[in-house]
Amino acid sequence: MDQLKCCVIIPTYNNHKTLKKVLEGVLLYTQNVIVVNDGSTDTTSDILDKFSNIRTISLPHNIGKGYALRKGFELALELGFHFAITIDSDGQHFPDDIPVLIGNLSQETSKDVLYIGARNMGQKGVPKKSSFGNKFSNFWFWVETGIRLQDTQSGYRLYPILALKDIKFFTKKFEFEIEAIVKAAWNGIEVKNIPIKVTYDVTERVSHFRPFTDFSRISLLNTYLVILTLLYIFPRDLIRKIKKKELKDFSMKTF
């Protein structure tokens, strides 16, 4: 991880029952950890005070997961990191999948790649709303980018934050994770799935995803992204293909 300049970013909001275990698991693999406390009102601050070897960002009030991730990316870039693994603090992810993500990245010829941890949505215990939401998200991601993925909603990811730094993002809540991968793909960053483990059997797990409100926000974002795809991205990519073909034909005729 040090060689690849990769850190781990953990956004957290009122997950004090699982946060300590997640931190202890992550610290087995790296000391380069950034926690973004998104305005927690529980004992999160007390827990973080006991981990003097991690960097923390404390937001004065809860804004949203997307904003917390973006603040984490900003700090990571300031510290000289090029990549960031994001892991949720609710205990559903396994820190021992960190080497899996790093191992795959180290073998990539081009490091402009964004990994999304692919969950087994057919396993026992997966909530129906999660399974439906993932299928819905996968479909619209394909419409917007032409890329088919198994899982586009997992929060366990490896972001090429250096490659993403000049892309403008505007969402602040859960929908940021959709905006990020769509705009990454539009900018030539390869988006891939990597199989990971996941559990929904954590008794202390608290999810802050609000099905109606957050699903509506994601739907509005996808509407905007589809319109942008049809009016700008598809025509742009078509023109680029035509120019590339014309340049190739010209080169063959000339040389």
Secondary structure, DSSP 8 states (H G I E B T S, - for coil): -TTTTEEEEEEESS-HHHHHHHHHHHTTT-S-EEEEEES--SSHHHHHHT-TTSEEEEESS---HHHHHHHHHHHHHHTT-SEEEE--SSS-B-GGGHHHHHHHHHT-SS--EEEEEE--TTSTT--HHHHHHHHHHHHHHHHHHS---S-S--S-EEE-HHHHTTS-----STTHHHHHHHHHHHTT-EEEEEE--B-S--TT------HHHHHHHHHHHHHHHHHHIIIIIHHHHHHHHHHHHHHHHHHHHH-
